[in-house]
Amino acid sequence: MKEGLSKVDAMRESIKIRTRPILMTAFAVAIGGLIVGTFLTLLFIPLIFIWFVKEHEDLTA
């Protein structure tokens, strides 16, 4: 609006400028979360299980 645009035109221009960085940040967080979740599920949690559960414990009870 400082450049003489109407409210609607200023809003449209800001959407064009800000959409890409916001989406890139959101996707980076989502992908990072998936990677961390996969790492925890496949590696870290089984290691914790091995450390805390004794080999001779009966887990069927």
C-alpha positions as CSV (number, residue, x, y, z in Angstrom):
1,M,0.0,0.0,0.0
2,K,3.0,2.3,0.5
3,E,3.6,2.0,-3.3
4,G,0.1,3.2,-4.0
5,L,-1.6,-0.2,-4.4
6,S,-5.1,-0.8,-3.2
7,K,-5.7,-3.2,-0.3
8,V,-6.6,-6.1,-2.6
9,D,-3.7,-5.5,-4.9
10,A,-1.3,-5.2,-2.0
11,M,-2.6,-8.4,-0.5
12,R,-2.2,-10.3,-3.8
13,E,1.3,-9.0,-4.2
14,S,2.2,-10.1,-0.6
15,I,0.8,-13.6,-1.3
16,K,3.0,-13.9,-4.4
17,I,6.1,-12.9,-2.4
18,R,5.5,-14.9,0.8
19,T,3.9,-18.1,-0.4
20,R,7.0,-19.8,-1.7
21,P,9.2,-19.3,1.4
22,I,6.4,-20.4,3.7
23,L,5.7,-23.5,1.8
24,M,9.4,-24.4,1.6
25,T,9.7,-24.0,5.3
26,A,6.6,-26.1,6.0
27,F,7.8,-28.9,3.6
28,A,11.3,-28.9,5.2
29,V,9.8,-29.3,8.7
30,A,7.5,-32.1,7.4
31,I,10.3,-34.0,5.7
32,G,12.6,-33.5,8.7
33,G,9.9,-34.8,10.9
34,L,9.4,-37.9,8.8
35,I,13.1,-38.6,8.8
36,V,13.4,-38.2,12.5
37,G,10.3,-40.3,13.1
38,T,11.7,-43.1,10.9
39,F,15.0,-43.0,12.6
40,L,13.4,-43.2,16.0
41,T,11.1,-46.0,15.0
42,L,13.7,-48.2,13.2
43,L,16.8,-47.6,15.2
44,F,16.5,-45.8,18.5
45,I,13.4,-47.6,19.9
46,P,14.8,-51.1,19.2
47,L,18.1,-50.1,20.9
48,I,16.2,-48.9,24.0
49,F,14.3,-52.2,24.0
50,I,17.5,-54.2,23.8
51,W,19.1,-52.2,26.6
52,F,16.2,-52.4,29.1
53,V,14.7,-55.9,28.5
54,K,16.7,-58.8,29.8
55,E,17.3,-61.7,27.4
56,H,15.8,-64.3,29.6
57,E,12.6,-62.5,30.4
58,D,9.4,-64.2,29.3
59,L,7.5,-61.6,27.2
60,T,4.5,-63.9,26.5
61,A,2.9,-63.3,29.9
